[in-house]
Amino acid sequence: MALSALIYSIVRFVEAIGLWFQQRWAEWFGLLTGGMYLPIEIVAIMRRITWPKVTVLSVNTFVVAYLAYFLLKSKGRHKQAMR
């Protein structure tokens, strides 16, 4: 368990450094790591539905959808800036 926690911390630290330096890969990585919790939250709700679980799923879904929208919208501007 300690090794898993260490690996998780390293991954989050690398993501944070990438975001700090405004790296595009870190934004996509943040979307991926935020979205990886959605299936776990859905399974938890399927086992027993509670308001806190529904709230967490709703907020996380909103955040992931917002990040995806922002990244896809800025993708076109990023390509134009590269020219």
Secondary structure, 3 states (H helix, E strand, C coil): CHHHHHHHHHHHHHHHHHHHCCCHHHHHHHHHHHHCCHHHHHHHHHHCCCHHHHHHHHHHHHHHHHHHHHHHHHHHHHHHHHC
